[in-house]
């Protein structure tokens, strides 16, 4: 531990990267700590509280929100738009032009998730080792190019290959940003920010319908069908935004130029000790890479139990994202009307996601809000089944879908935040979140086969499968909360002094000083 007095840092002559060395009156650069290392050293020292005494927490959080969340939300909006716009393209003639059968369309959806899941863990580890301001825009350029090229495929095989590569290139974004948020915000602030970021997916759903409705009017322009223009223009838009992102994404708090030096120290200090504050003993979170932390993530019981909860949310999420326009069209509406009827569903869901997250952060609880949201999902699909079984009244089926989506979007950020709250050690959390989201997104592969063409227009089997997965997910929520409560009670009765701070830091969330969020 470096011992420093309360104002140990000299004025910074200019922003430096985390890997650059500060120069001082001709001294050898290699003998000096980088500016980022100095900031971290102060944050870990006993002088941190005195050095940050004048920091206004609300002002710092507002700065972070304004500088981080808008661009992250825009990136995810485009990511979700690009992976889900195939649903809009389908009702504009994709399958007819490429002479695809119903099962072939489902396969085109499914293969995306195989590569998407496989590349999430290595991508998240690279994000930690490399700079987010380089890694995230780079993968964005790559998937924008793939999306643009998808607009010129000539057959089913070409579409299949394009979807495989789309999975590779998009794999790093969501787990990367979900983890990135945990490197800036504490556990009791994270869900609100995750929801603001994730609500971009809901806005993407609404925007996708409006955009597809407008772009489809270009049918015949340049000799291309309207569905091709959906892929081409949305891919070009992604590349343009990625170029902007190279200059607008910040790396980590220790190098954030929009914060003052005391503010950077304050942000780092509170993040390092958040997991142990309830135990009354300050234990810093480990920041050093060891393969042990990756192995710990792969063998942690909570990740695999949380997967069932994740599947109970993600199966409905992708079932809706990929098939909502088709489901609405099968109710008897035209393609244009079906595109537009998706808009109010997604806008309402975005508002609810942010509202529920705010209450969850204020209460410091995750499981009650996830449980209630998942019950809402199940209720919506049960309404769809009941209405379809008794003649398929379009308005009632639409209402059921509306209700289900209003449960999906609040539940998802709560699920991701809950696990991230309970993984300690930045590298274990990075790997653990990638495993959780990566394997969890295999639910997308399953959900892409729930709604088969031969089951139209009622889709009773698809709705029933969604209810079944939600039911299993609800059981997982109860089991997780029970186990977390049990372990917290056991640790409350154990002496903190049994292990040193260094040993507890190494143990991460397995340390006696760590308390799980319920």
C-alpha positions in Angstrom: 0.0 0.0 0.0 1.4 3.4 -0.9 1.2 5.9 1.9 0.4 9.4 0.8 -0.6 12.7 2.4 -4.1 14.3 1.7 -3.0 16.3 -1.4 -0.4 14.1 -2.9 -1.0 14.8 -6.6 0.5 17.6 -8.5 -1.7 19.4 -11.0 -2.1 17.3 -14.1 -0.6 19.1 -17.1 -2.9 17.2 -19.5 -4.8 14.0 -19.8 -2.8 10.9 -20.0 -3.7 7.4 -20.8 -3.6 4.7 -18.2 -0.5 3.3 -19.7 1.5 6.6 -20.1 4.2 7.8 -17.7 4.2 11.2 -16.1 7.3 13.4 -16.7 8.6 15.7 -14.0 11.6 18.0 -14.4 13.6 15.6 -16.5 13.4 12.7 -14.1 13.4 9.2 -15.7 9.8 8.4 -16.8 10.2 4.8 -15.8 10.8 5.8 -12.2 7.5 7.6 -11.9 4.0 6.3 -11.4 1.6 7.0 -14.2 -1.1 9.5 -13.4 -3.7 6.7 -13.3 -1.5 4.7 -10.9 -1.1 7.7 -8.6 -4.9 8.1 -8.5 -5.4 4.5 -7.6 -2.7 4.7 -4.9 -4.4 7.7 -3.3 -7.8 5.9 -3.5 -6.3 2.9 -1.6 -4.5 5.1 1.0 -5.6 6.2 4.5 -5.7 9.8 3.2 -8.4 9.2 0.6 -11.3 10.4 2.9 -9.5 13.6 3.7 -8.5 14.2 0.1 -12.1 13.8 -1.2 -13.9 15.6 1.6 -15.0 18.4 -0.7 -16.4 16.1 -3.4 -20.1 16.4 -4.0 -21.4 12.9 -4.7 -24.6 14.0 -6.5 -22.6 16.2 -8.8 -20.1 13.4 -9.6 -22.9 10.9 -10.3 -24.6 13.4 -12.6 -21.4 14.0 -14.5 -20.9 10.3 -14.9 -24.5 9.8 -16.1 -24.2 12.5 -18.7 -20.8 11.4 -20.0 -21.3 7.7 -20.0 -24.9 6.5 -20.4 -26.1 8.3 -23.5 -23.4 6.8 -25.8 -23.7 3.4 -24.2 -27.5 3.4 -24.7 -27.0 4.5 -28.3 -24.5 1.6 -28.9 -26.9 -0.9 -27.5 -29.9 0.5 -29.3 -28.0 -0.1 -32.6 -26.9 -3.5 -31.5 -30.4 -4.7 -30.6 -31.8 -3.0 -33.8 -29.3 -4.9 -36.0 -29.8 -8.3 -34.4 -33.6 -8.0 -34.4 -34.3 -6.2 -37.7 -34.6 -9.6 -39.4 -38.1 -9.8 -37.9 -39.0 -6.6 -39.7 -37.3 -7.7 -42.9 -39.3 -11.0 -42.8 -42.7 -9.3 -43.2 -41.3 -7.1 -45.9 -40.5 -10.1 -48.2 -37.1 -11.6 -47.0 -38.2 -15.2 -47.0 -40.0 -14.9 -50.3 -37.1 -13.3 -52.1 -34.6 -15.9 -50.8 -37.0 -18.8 -51.2 -36.8 -19.8 -47.6 -39.0 -22.2 -45.7 -40.3 -21.6 -42.2 -37.7 -23.9 -40.6 -34.9 -22.2 -42.6 -35.9 -18.8 -41.3 -35.8 -20.2 -37.7 -32.3 -21.5 -38.4 -31.2 -18.1 -39.6 -32.3 -16.8 -36.2 -30.7 -19.6 -34.2 -27.2 -19.6 -35.6 -26.6 -16.1 -34.5 -26.7 -17.2 -30.9 -24.1 -20.0 -31.3 -21.3 -17.6 -32.1 -22.7 -14.8 -30.0 -22.4 -17.1 -26.9 -19.1 -18.5 -27.8 -17.2 -15.2 -28.1 -18.6 -13.3 -25.0 -16.2 -14.5 -22.4 -13.0 -13.8 -24.4 -14.4 -10.5 -25.5 -15.1 -9.4 -21.9 -11.6 -10.4 -20.8 -10.2 -8.4 -23.7 -12.3 -5.4 -22.7 -10.6 -5.4 -19.2 -7.1 -5.8 -20.6 -7.6 -3.3 -23.5 -9.2 0.1 -23.6 -13.1 0.2 -23.8 -12.8 3.3 -26.0 -11.0 1.2 -28.6 -12.5 -2.2 -28.2 -16.2 -1.3 -28.1 -16.2 1.0 -31.2 -14.0 -1.5 -33.1 -16.5 -4.4 -32.7 -19.2 -2.0 -33.6 -17.6 -1.1 -36.9 -17.3 -4.9 -37.6 -20.9 -5.7 -37.0 -22.0 -2.6 -38.9 -20.1 -3.9 -42.0 -21.6 -7.4 -41.5 -25.1 -5.9 -41.3 -24.6 -3.8 -44.4 -23.4 -6.9 -46.4 -26.4 -8.8 -45.2 -28.5 -6.6 -47.4 -26.9 -8.1 -50.6 -27.2 -11.8 -49.7 -28.7 -13.9 -52.5 -29.8 -17.1 -50.8 -30.4 -18.9 -47.5 -26.7 -20.0 -47.2 -25.5 -16.4 -47.6 -27.9 -15.2 -44.9 -26.8 -18.0 -42.6 -23.2 -17.1 -42.9 -23.9 -13.4 -42.4 -25.9 -14.2 -39.2 -23.0 -16.3 -37.9 -20.6 -13.4 -38.3 -23.1 -11.0 -36.8 -23.0 -13.1 -33.7 -19.2 -13.0 -33.5 -19.0 -9.3 -33.9 -21.9 -8.4 -31.6 -20.8 -10.8 -28.8 -18.7 -8.3 -26.8 -21.1 -5.4 -26.6 -23.8 -6.2 -24.0 -21.7 -8.2 -21.5 -18.9 -5.6 -22.0 -21.1 -2.6 -21.3 -22.9 -4.4 -18.4 -19.5 -5.0 -16.8 -18.2 -1.6 -17.7 -21.0 0.0 -15.7 -19.9 -1.9 -12.6 -16.5 -0.3 -13.0 -18.1 3.1 -12.5 -21.1 2.7 -10.3 -21.6 1.1 -6.9 -24.0 -1.8 -6.2 -26.9 0.3 -5.0 -26.7 2.6 -8.1 -26.1 0.0 -10.9 -29.6 -1.2 -11.8 -30.9 2.3 -12.6 -28.0 2.8 -15.0 -28.3 -0.7 -16.4 -32.0 0.0 -17.0 -31.3 3.3 -18.7 -28.8 1.5 -20.9 -31.0 -1.5 -21.5 -34.1 0.5 -22.2 -32.3 1.4 -25.4 -33.3 -2.2 -26.5 -36.9 -1.3 -25.9 -36.5 2.0 -27.8 -34.8 -0.1 -30.5 -37.9 -2.2 -30.8 -40.1 0.9 -31.2 -37.6 2.6 -33.5 -37.2 -0.6 -35.5 -40.9 -0.6 -36.3 -40.9 3.0 -37.3 -37.7 2.8 -39.3 -38.6 -0.4 -41.1 -42.0 1.1 -42.0 -40.2 4.1 -43.6 -37.3 2.2 -45.2 -39.7 -0.4 -46.7 -41.1 2.4 -48.9 -37.7 2.3 -50.7 -38.7 -1.0 -52.3 -37.3 -1.0 -55.8 -34.8 1.8 -55.3 -31.5 0.8 -57.0 -33.1 -2.5 -57.9 -33.2 -3.6 -54.3 -36.2 -4.9 -52.3 -37.3 -2.9 -49.3 -36.0 -5.5 -46.8 -32.5 -5.2 -48.3 -32.5 -1.5 -47.6 -33.5 -2.2 -44.0 -30.2 -4.1 -43.5 -28.0 -1.7 -45.7 -29.1 1.6 -44.1 -29.1 0.4 -40.5 -25.6 -1.1 -41.1 -24.3 2.1 -42.5 -25.8 4.0 -39.5 -24.0 1.7 -37.1 -20.6 2.3 -38.8 -21.1 6.1 -38.6 -22.0 6.0 -34.9 -19.0 3.7 -34.2 -16.7 6.3 -35.7 -18.1 8.9 -33.3 -17.8 6.4 -30.4 -14.0 6.3 -30.8 -14.0 9.9 -29.5 -16.8 9.8 -26.9 -16.3 6.6 -24.9 -14.2 6.9 -21.7 -12.1 4.1 -20.3 -12.1 3.8 -16.5 -12.5 6.3 -13.7 -8.7 6.7 -13.0 -8.3 8.3 -16.5 -11.6 10.1 -16.8 -10.8 13.7 -18.0 -14.3 14.9 -17.2 -13.7 14.4 -13.5 -11.3 16.3 -11.2 -8.6 14.5 -9.4 -10.4 14.3 -6.1 -13.5 13.1 -7.9 -11.6 10.3 -9.6 -10.1 9.2 -6.2 -13.6 9.3 -4.6 -15.1 7.1 -7.4 -12.3 4.5 -7.2 -12.3 4.4 -3.4 -15.9 3.7 -2.9 -15.9 1.0 -5.7 -13.0 -0.8 -4.1 -14.6 -1.2 -0.6 -18.3 -1.5 -1.4 -18.6 -5.2 -1.0 -17.3 -5.3 2.6 -18.8 -2.1 4.1 -21.6 -4.0 5.8 -19.1 -6.2 7.7 -17.4 -3.1 9.3 -14.0 -4.1 7.8 -12.6 -2.3 4.8 -11.4 -4.9 2.2 -10.3 -3.7 -1.2 -11.6 -5.5 -4.3 -8.8 -7.3 -6.2 -7.9 -5.7 -9.5 -5.0 -8.0 -10.5 -5.5 -10.6 -13.2 -5.0 -14.2 -12.3 -6.4 -17.2 -14.2 -7.7 -18.3 -10.8 -10.4 -15.7 -11.0 -11.6 -17.0 -14.4 -11.7 -20.5 -13.0 -13.6 -19.3 -9.9 -16.2 -17.8 -12.2 -16.6 -21.1 -14.2 -17.1 -23.0 -10.9 -19.4 -20.6 -9.0 -22.7 -22.1 -8.1 -24.6 -18.7 -8.2 -23.8 -18.2 -11.9 -25.4 -21.5 -12.9 -28.4 -21.1 -10.7 -28.9 -17.5 -12.0 -28.8 -18.9 -15.5 -32.3 -20.4 -15.0 -33.6 -17.0 -14.0 -31.9 -15.5 -17.0 -33.5 -18.0 -19.4 -36.9 -17.3 -17.8 -36.4 -13.7 -18.9 -34.4 -14.0 -22.1 -36.6 -16.6 -23.8 -39.6 -14.2 -23.7 -37.3 -11.3 -24.6 -36.0 -12.9 -27.8 -39.3 -14.5 -28.6 -40.9 -11.0 -28.7 -37.9 -9.3 -30.3 -37.7 -11.7 -33.2 -41.4 -12.5 -33.8 -43.5 -9.6 -32.5 -44.2 -8.1 -36.0 -45.1 -11.5 -37.3 -47.4 -12.3 -34.4 -49.2 -9.0 -34.8 -49.5 -9.4 -38.5 -51.1 -12.9 -38.0 -53.8 -11.2 -35.9 -55.1 -9.8 -39.2 -53.2 -6.5 -39.5 -51.3 -5.3 -42.6 -47.5 -5.4 -42.5 -47.3 -1.6 -42.1 -49.8 -1.6 -39.3 -48.0 -4.5 -37.6 -44.7 -2.5 -37.7 -46.4 0.5 -36.1 -48.3 -1.4 -33.4 -45.0 -2.5 -31.9 -44.1 1.1 -31.0 -46.4 1.7 -28.0 -45.5 -1.6 -26.5 -41.8 -0.9 -26.4 -42.1 2.7 -25.3 -44.2 1.7 -22.3 -41.7 -1.0 -21.4 -38.8 1.4 -21.5 -40.5 3.7 -19.0 -41.3 0.9 -16.7 -37.8 -0.6 -16.8 -36.3 2.7 -15.6 -39.0 3.2 -12.9 -38.6 -0.3 -11.5 -34.8 0.1 -11.4 -35.1 3.4 -9.5 -37.2 1.7 -6.8 -34.9 -1.3 -6.7 -31.8 0.8 -6.2 -33.5 2.9 -3.5 -34.6 -0.2 -1.6 -31.3 -2.0 -2.0 -33.2 -5.2 -3.0 -33.2 -7.0 -6.4 -35.2 -10.3 -6.0 -38.7 -8.8 -5.2 -38.7 -6.6 -8.3 -37.4 -9.4 -10.5 -40.0 -11.9 -9.1 -42.9 -9.5 -9.6 -41.8 -8.6 -13.1 -41.5 -12.2 -14.1 -45.0 -12.9 -12.7 -46.2 -10.1 -15.1 -44.5 -11.8 -18.0 -46.2 -15.1 -17.2 -49.6 -13.3 -16.9 -49.2 -11.7 -20.3 -48.5 -15.0 -22.1 -51.3 -16.8 -20.2 -53.7 -14.2 -21.5 -52.4 -14.8 -25.0 -53.0 -18.6 -24.7 -56.5 -18.1 -23.2 -57.5 -15.6 -25.9 -56.0 -17.7 -28.8 -57.7 -20.9 -27.5 -61.1 -19.2 -27.6 -61.1 -17.8 -31.0 -58.0 -15.5 -31.0 -59.6 -12.1 -30.3 -56.9 -9.8 -31.8 -57.3 -7.0 -29.2 -57.0 -9.4 -26.2 -53.9 -11.2 -27.7 -52.3 -7.8 -28.3 -53.0 -6.8 -24.7 -51.4 -10.0 -23.5 -48.3 -9.3 -25.5 -48.3 -5.8 -24.2 -48.4 -7.0 -20.6 -45.7 -9.6 -21.1 -43.3 -7.0 -22.6 -44.0 -4.7 -19.7 -42.6 -7.4 -17.4 -39.7 -8.4 -19.6 -37.9 -5.1 -19.8 -37.9 -4.3 -16.0 -36.8 -7.9 -15.2 -33.8 -8.1 -17.5 -31.6 -5.3 -16.0 -32.6 -6.4 -12.5 -31.3 -9.9 -13.4 -28.0 -8.8 -14.8 -27.5 -6.3 -11.9 -28.2 -8.8 -9.2 -25.5 -11.2 -10.3 -23.0 -8.4 -10.9 -23.7 -7.1 -7.4 -22.7 -10.5 -6.0 -19.5 -11.2 -7.9 -16.4 -9.6 -6.3 -13.0 -9.1 -7.9 -13.1 -7.2 -11.1 -11.7 -10.1 -13.3 -14.0 -12.7 -11.7 -17.0 -10.3 -12.3 -15.9 -9.7 -15.9 -15.7 -13.5 -16.6 -18.7 -14.3 -14.5 -21.0 -11.8 -16.2 -19.8 -13.0 -19.7 -20.5 -16.6 -18.8 -23.9 -15.7 -17.4 -24.9 -13.6 -20.4 -23.1 -15.8 -22.9 -24.6 -19.1 -21.9 -27.8 -17.4 -21.0 -28.2 -16.1 -24.5 -28.5 -19.7 -25.7 -32.1 -19.0 -24.7 -32.2 -16.9 -27.8 -31.4 -20.0 -29.8 -34.3 -21.8 -28.1 -36.7 -19.0 -28.4 -36.0 -18.6 -32.1 -37.7 -21.9 -32.6 -40.7 -21.4 -30.3 -42.8 -19.6 -32.9 -43.1 -21.9 -35.9 -44.8 -20.9 -39.1 -47.1 -24.0 -38.9 -48.4 -22.8 -35.5 -49.7 -19.5 -36.9 -51.8 -17.5 -36.2 -52.4 -18.7 -32.6 -48.9 -19.6 -31.6 -50.2 -21.4 -28.6 -47.1 -23.7 -28.3 -44.7 -20.7 -28.4 -46.7 -18.8 -25.7 -46.8 -22.0 -23.5 -43.1 -22.6 -23.8 -42.5 -19.0 -22.7 -44.7 -19.6 -19.6 -42.8 -22.8 -18.8 -39.4 -21.0 -18.9 -40.7 -18.1 -16.8 -41.9 -20.7 -14.2 -38.5 -22.3 -13.9 -37.0 -18.8 -13.7 -39.2 -17.9 -10.8 -38.1 -21.0 -8.9 -34.4 -19.9 -9.5 -35.2 -16.4 -8.1 -36.5 -18.0 -4.9 -33.6 -20.4 -4.6 -31.0 -17.6 -5.1 -32.5 -15.3 -2.5 -32.8 -18.2 0.0 -29.1 -19.2 -0.5 -27.9 -15.6 -0.3 -29.8 -14.9 2.9 -28.5 -18.1 4.5 -24.8 -17.3 3.6 -25.2 -13.7 4.9 -26.5 -15.0 8.2 -23.6 -17.4 8.5 -21.1 -14.7 7.8 -22.7 -12.4 10.3 -21.8 -14.9 13.0 -18.2 -15.4 11.9 -15.2 -13.3 13.1 -13.8 -10.9 10.5 -10.3 -11.1 12.0 -9.9 -14.8 11.0 -8.4 -13.7 7.7 -6.2 -10.7 6.7 -7.5 -8.0 4.4 -5.2 -9.4 1.6 -6.7 -12.9 2.0 -10.2 -11.6 2.0 -9.5 -9.5 -1.1 -8.2 -12.7 -2.8 -11.4 -14.6 -1.8 -13.7 -11.9 -3.3 -17.3 -12.7 -2.8 -16.3 -15.9 -0.9 -14.7 -13.7 1.9 -16.4 -13.6 5.3 -16.5 -9.8 4.9 -18.6 -9.9 1.8 -22.4 -9.6 2.0 -24.7 -10.7 -0.9 -27.4 -8.3 -2.1 -30.8 -9.8 -1.8 
